[in-house]
Amino acid sequence: MKRQITSILLFSALLMGGASAFVSCTDHDSDASYEVDGSIADQLKKHADEFQGYINTLRGNITDLEGRINTLKTETDGKFTTVNADIAGLKASLKALETRLTTAEKAIKTAQSTADAAKTAADKANADLATLKTELINADIELQNQINAVKQLAGKNKENIDNLTNTVNSLSEKINTNTDNIKQNGEYIQQLVEMLNNLENQSNQSIRSLENLYNDLDGRLGTDEELLELVKKDQAKLEDVVEKLNTKLDNTVDKTNFDEVKKKVEENKVDIQSIKTDVQNIKRDFANKVSQADFDILSDNVSKLDAAYKQADREMESRINTKINEIQEKLNELFNDMINMLTGIELQATESPISGYENFSFLGSEAHILGAYFGKCSDQVFLGDELIANRNEILIDDQSGENAGIIYATLNPSNVDFTNCTLKIVNSLGEEAPFTAKVKGKINHALKYGISRANNSNVYAIQVNLDKDNLEAAKTWTGSDVNALKNIAKNVLDKLRKPGETRLNIADAATTIAKTFNNRLTAYGLQAEQTYVDANKKETTRTITSKLSLAATAIEPLSYIFLQQNTTLNNLDLPSFPTIQSKLNFNDYKFNWTPIAGLGPVKTSVTLKGMPDLNKIKVTIDGKVATPEVNVEKAEIKFGNTTLKGTIDEDKEHITVDLGDLEKNTTADIKVSVGDIEIKPDDLHVTVDTSTKTDMTYDVEIPMGEFNEIINRINNQVGNMIGNVNNIVDKIQGYTETIDGKYITGINNFIQKFENLLRKSNSLLQPAMFYVTSNGSWGQLAREKEGASYLKLQGAKASTILVASSYTGEILAPAYKKYVHVTKIPAGAHVTGENLNKIIDGNLHKIGFEADKAGDYELTYEAVDYTGHSVSKTFWIKVVK
């Protein structure tokens, strides 16, 4: 029955997918294609009636299945009655075993305690060993990481280290020069000290000479004084003697001679006194000339000079150490700056409104193309009730800050960021482009083809923007270029008009556009000006420029009404548009039809509720048995004449014995060979408790014969109608999910595929809405209520992400502004979502949608192109339980 439901849904989806794909080239949906609505509605009504009949049949089958389930439950209860009777028979044979087992368990528990303690110690040792092993592994990994980091740093900074070595050598020469000056100053000081020492020696020698002269004079004066004292002492005696002599002389000596001698003595006395006075004067004069204070001052000056020299030496050493520290600090700062110094910029990819995502050259071109869309409206432009542009206003995205695209770049070395860097887009002469560059930050997703360096890729997203004031400078197109691009678009239209005669490959048009870019556009590179402080504390600027592999321009795109004719689009190669995959994530849409293979039986399961849980049946033993014999070594239990052979489990600690062969009321003596433990008989009772219930699941197999008939009809119809379609197999096979009621993904994928095929060429340029399916792929939102895209409630919410774009990913006719709003909802429902119900910039695509009630929701997508022309489309989402 469910596969019949599947066939109805599938065929209805096919019809509605085709019907909802036709889109008018104007703002209303009244073209001739909708004449088929009546027949489609009849078909839908017919299938709806069939669907109701199948539902009624399904209800009857469910009633029959419920009867079978009740019968199964009755049979199950009977089996449990038999089981209860069999278990009751064990009461008489197993009663005494409980008490004996209790005694045995005590002994076993004692042994088990010892074993548990040993096991605990072993577990702890194993855990410690595992922890130690983990620590060793982590330490080894960390050591290897550090070694790799050191190797990488050593390899990448060799040139920087060489420059640093040269700087150190230069500074060393300066230090040596200063050292020579210091040495020369030391020699001058040493000469001064020697002069002071010589002066001191000369002074000391003069002082010693004066002291010797003084001592000599003083000694001679002392001798004269001693003689004078002797004279004075003996004067009386001498006078007496003289008197006697005089008397005698008077009598005998000539007195005149004696007077002369006396006079001579007196003269000598005068001379002695004079010499004594002179000596005193000399001593006084010397004392006046060189006093002790002067001598002390001279000695103090010498000490001060010595102290000054030592102080100068200490200060010189301190200054040298300070200078060395300053040099070391400058070297460290310079080294840190060199470590954080940008040495290279590698461009990894670009993403722009014109060319989409490029990892390598775009369709054979050598440049990564950046570009901003612009236009001019001839009249006022309204979106909803809001005025978004005045008459003759230039239309350009002035909100996102990245209207020309994004550059993905890595830096060398990888530890460097864009700190203190000013970014510019420059040509080969270093002249700045009219486009500005600004760091957006590190990306948190992988680029689609990877990057050139795997470890620590350091990939930055850099916003490229074109201000309205620089628009004229950014224009690089001539009138002939514009005509050439228009001719490309007309060529596309001509091929669309004759799908049977020629195959359209948008890659041809895109390649022509790329070649036009290469012939016209200037080669640019990304330049970073980095400021840093050199060893002399001077702020310095250095410039690093990437490879000149960028091209940038401003282009006036096509309008929504450029293609005027309604032409069925066959054989469109959608991946030719680069932004299709980057913005919408379309994959493998090359439409080459392959017949769908039949499906085998589908395996599913049925769950019965309230069944007894066999794993939780409680058995209580209460009966009487006479002493069985137990042989633990042989794993045997003997009851009378019956011997039951047990099986030793892998853990060597448990024995399993099958009691099925045990006869009723068997009696025997029991002997347990576990040490000296003896188990005595006791009463034993058995009670079965089946009160615990559970849900029992049974596997069932559903044949897919009728479903295969649907597939055969699709093979015949699609093969004749469409011609070439590919990958539809996966979409149809996704219908196996309908067996479990998960049919939403299959329906949406099915509708999406045919709407991509059966649409008007005009729709390629005009707005289209896409969404994320439950399996993460993308689907196209339905245009008709009867074929609405399904969205399932999860709990109290049904949510998805909508993408407001066009069939061409807006590569030819992008939107300037967008307005996605909900126009119809079920009564009492609420809808919320990011960027929903408000005007957003054309570069934004993601629209959040979250509803809280089942029913049909109508969304209106209004968009304005860069000529001011607006288009409005309606889409439908059906929220189901």
Secondary structure as the mmCIF struct_conf table of DSSP 4:
data_model
#
loop_
_struct_conf.conf_type_id
_struct_conf.id
_struct_conf.beg_label_comp_id
_struct_conf.beg_label_asym_id
_struct_conf.beg_label_seq_id
_struct_conf.end_label_comp_id
_struct_conf.end_label_asym_id
_struct_conf.end_label_seq_id
HELX_RH_AL_P HELX_RH_AL_P1 LYS A 2 ALA A 19
TURN_TY1_P TURN_TY1_P1 SER A 20 ALA A 21
BEND BEND1 CYS A 25 HIS A 28
BEND BEND2 ASP A 31 ASP A 31
HELX_RH_3T_P HELX_RH_3T_P1 ALA A 32 VAL A 36
HELX_RH_AL_P HELX_RH_AL_P2 ASP A 37 ALA A 88
TURN_TY1_P TURN_TY1_P2 GLY A 89 LEU A 90
HELX_RH_AL_P HELX_RH_AL_P3 LYS A 91 LEU A 94
TURN_TY1_P TURN_TY1_P3 LYS A 95 ALA A 96
HELX_RH_AL_P HELX_RH_AL_P4 LEU A 97 LYS A 156
TURN_TY1_P TURN_TY1_P4 ASN A 157 ASN A 157
HELX_RH_AL_P HELX_RH_AL_P5 LYS A 158 LYS A 233
TURN_TY1_P TURN_TY1_P5 ASP A 234 ASP A 234
HELX_RH_AL_P HELX_RH_AL_P6 GLN A 235 ASN A 251
BEND BEND3 THR A 252 VAL A 253
HELX_RH_AL_P HELX_RH_AL_P7 LYS A 255 LYS A 289
BEND BEND4 VAL A 290 VAL A 290
HELX_RH_AL_P HELX_RH_AL_P8 GLN A 292 ILE A 339
TURN_TY1_P TURN_TY1_P6 ASN A 340 ASN A 340
STRN STRN1 GLY A 344 SER A 352
TURN_TY1_P TURN_TY1_P7 PRO A 353 SER A 355
STRN STRN2 GLY A 356 GLU A 358
BEND BEND5 ASN A 359 PHE A 360
HELX_RH_3T_P HELX_RH_3T_P2 PHE A 362 GLY A 364
BEND BEND6 GLU A 366 ALA A 367
STRN STRN3 HIS A 368 LYS A 376
BEND BEND7 SER A 378 ASP A 379
STRN STRN4 VAL A 381 LEU A 383
TURN_TY1_P TURN_TY1_P8 GLY A 384 ASP A 385
STRN STRN5 GLU A 386 ALA A 389
TURN_TY1_P TURN_TY1_P9 ARG A 391 ASN A 392
HELX_LH_PP_P HELX_LH_PP_P1 GLU A 393 GLU A 393
STRN STRN6 ILE A 394 ILE A 396
BEND BEND8 GLN A 399 GLY A 401
TURN_TY1_P TURN_TY1_P10 ASN A 403 ALA A 404
STRN STRN7 GLY A 405 ASN A 412
BEND BEND9 PRO A 413 PRO A 413
TURN_TY1_P TURN_TY1_P11 SER A 414 ASN A 415
BEND BEND10 PHE A 418 PHE A 418
TURN_TY1_P TURN_TY1_P12 THR A 419 ASN A 420
STRN STRN8 CYS A 421 VAL A 426
TURN_TY1_P TURN_TY1_P13 SER A 428 LEU A 429
HELX_LH_PP_P HELX_LH_PP_P2 GLU A 431 GLU A 431
STRN STRN9 GLU A 432 LYS A 442
BEND BEND11 ASN A 444 HIS A 445
TURN_TY1_P TURN_TY1_P14 LYS A 448 TYR A 449
BEND BEND12 SER A 452 SER A 452
TURN_TY1_P TURN_TY1_P15 ASN A 455 ASN A 456
STRN STRN10 VAL A 459 LEU A 466
HELX_RH_3T_P HELX_RH_3T_P3 LYS A 468 ASN A 470
HELX_RH_AL_P HELX_RH_AL_P9 LEU A 471 ALA A 474
HELX_RH_AL_P HELX_RH_AL_P10 GLY A 479 ARG A 497
TURN_TY1_P TURN_TY1_P16 PRO A 499 GLU A 501
HELX_RH_AL_P HELX_RH_AL_P11 ILE A 506 ARG A 520
HELX_LH_PP_P HELX_LH_PP_P3 LEU A 521 THR A 522
STRN STRN11 ALA A 523 VAL A 533
TURN_TY1_P TURN_TY1_P17 ALA A 535 ASN A 536
BEND BEND13 LYS A 537 LYS A 537
STRN STRN12 GLU A 539 THR A 545
BEND BEND14 LEU A 548 LEU A 548
STRN STRN13 LEU A 550 ILE A 555
TURN_TY1_P TURN_TY1_P18 TYR A 560 ILE A 561
BEND BEND15 PHE A 562 PHE A 562
BEND BEND16 GLN A 565 GLN A 565
STRN STRN14 THR A 568 THR A 568
BEND BEND17 ASN A 571 ASN A 571
HELX_RH_3T_P HELX_RH_3T_P4 LEU A 574 SER A 576
BEND BEND18 PHE A 577 PHE A 577
HELX_RH_AL_P HELX_RH_AL_P12 PRO A 578 THR A 579
HELX_RH_PI_P HELX_RH_PI_P1 ILE A 580 LEU A 584
HELX_LH_PP_P HELX_LH_PP_P4 PRO A 595 GLY A 598
HELX_LH_PP_P HELX_LH_PP_P5 PRO A 601 PRO A 601
STRN STRN15 VAL A 602 PRO A 612
HELX_RH_3T_P HELX_RH_3T_P5 LEU A 614 LYS A 616
STRN STRN16 LYS A 618 THR A 620
STRN STRN17 ASP A 622 ASP A 622
STRN STRN18 LYS A 624 LYS A 624
STRN STRN19 ALA A 626 ALA A 626
STRN STRN20 GLU A 629 ASN A 631
TURN_TY1_P TURN_TY1_P19 VAL A 632 ALA A 635
STRN STRN21 GLU A 636 PHE A 639
TURN_TY1_P TURN_TY1_P20 GLY A 640 ASN A 641
STRN STRN22 THR A 642 LYS A 645
HELX_LH_PP_P HELX_LH_PP_P6 GLY A 646 GLY A 646
STRN STRN23 THR A 647 ILE A 648
TURN_TY1_P TURN_TY1_P21 GLU A 650 ASP A 651
BEND BEND19 LYS A 652 GLU A 653
STRN STRN24 ILE A 655 THR A 656
HELX_RH_3T_P HELX_RH_3T_P6 LEU A 659 ASP A 661
HELX_LH_PP_P HELX_LH_PP_P7 LEU A 662 GLU A 663
TURN_TY1_P TURN_TY1_P22 LYS A 664 ASN A 665
STRN STRN25 THR A 667 THR A 667
STRN STRN26 VAL A 672 VAL A 672
BEND BEND20 VAL A 674 VAL A 674
TURN_TY1_P TURN_TY1_P23 GLY A 675 ASP A 676
HELX_LH_PP_P HELX_LH_PP_P8 ILE A 679 PRO A 681
STRN STRN27 ASP A 683 ASP A 683
STRN STRN28 HIS A 685 HIS A 685
STRN STRN29 THR A 687 ASP A 689
STRN STRN30 LYS A 693 ILE A 702
HELX_RH_AL_P HELX_RH_AL_P13 GLY A 705 MET A 721
TURN_TY1_P TURN_TY1_P24 ILE A 722 ILE A 722
BEND BEND21 GLY A 723 GLY A 723
BEND BEND22 ASN A 727 ASN A 727
HELX_RH_AL_P HELX_RH_AL_P14 ILE A 728 GLN A 733
HELX_RH_3T_P HELX_RH_3T_P7 GLY A 734 ASP A 740
TURN_TY1_P TURN_TY1_P25 GLY A 741 GLY A 741
HELX_RH_AL_P HELX_RH_AL_P15 ILE A 744 LEU A 757
BEND BEND23 LEU A 758 LEU A 758
STRN STRN31 LYS A 760 LYS A 760
HELX_RH_3T_P HELX_RH_3T_P8 SER A 761 LEU A 764
TURN_TY1_P TURN_TY1_P26 LEU A 765 LEU A 765
BEND BEND24 GLN A 766 GLN A 766
STRN STRN32 PRO A 767 VAL A 772
TURN_TY1_P TURN_TY1_P27 SER A 774 ASN A 775
BEND BEND25 GLY A 776 GLY A 776
STRN STRN33 TRP A 778 GLN A 780
HELX_LH_PP_P HELX_LH_PP_P9 LEU A 781 LEU A 781
STRN STRN34 ALA A 782 ALA A 782
BEND BEND26 ARG A 783 LYS A 785
TURN_TY1_P TURN_TY1_P28 GLU A 786 GLY A 787
HELX_LH_PP_P HELX_LH_PP_P10 ALA A 788 ALA A 788
STRN STRN35 SER A 789 LYS A 792
STRN STRN36 GLN A 794 GLN A 794
TURN_TY1_P TURN_TY1_P29 GLY A 795 ALA A 796
STRN STRN37 LYS A 797 LYS A 797
STRN STRN38 ALA A 798 SER A 806
TURN_TY1_P TURN_TY1_P30 TYR A 807 GLU A 810
BEND BEND27 ILE A 811 ALA A 813
STRN STRN39 ALA A 815 LYS A 824
TURN_TY1_P TURN_TY1_P31 ALA A 827 GLY A 828
STRN STRN40 VAL A 831 THR A 832
TURN_TY1_P TURN_TY1_P32 GLU A 834 ASN A 837
STRN STRN41 LYS A 838 ASP A 841
TURN_TY1_P TURN_TY1_P33 GLY A 842 ASN A 843
STRN STRN42 LYS A 846 ALA A 851
BEND BEND28 ASP A 852 LYS A 853
STRN STRN43 GLY A 855 ASP A 865
TURN_TY1_P TURN_TY1_P34 TYR A 866 THR A 867
BEND BEND29 GLY A 868 GLY A 868
STRN STRN44 SER A 870 VAL A 880
#
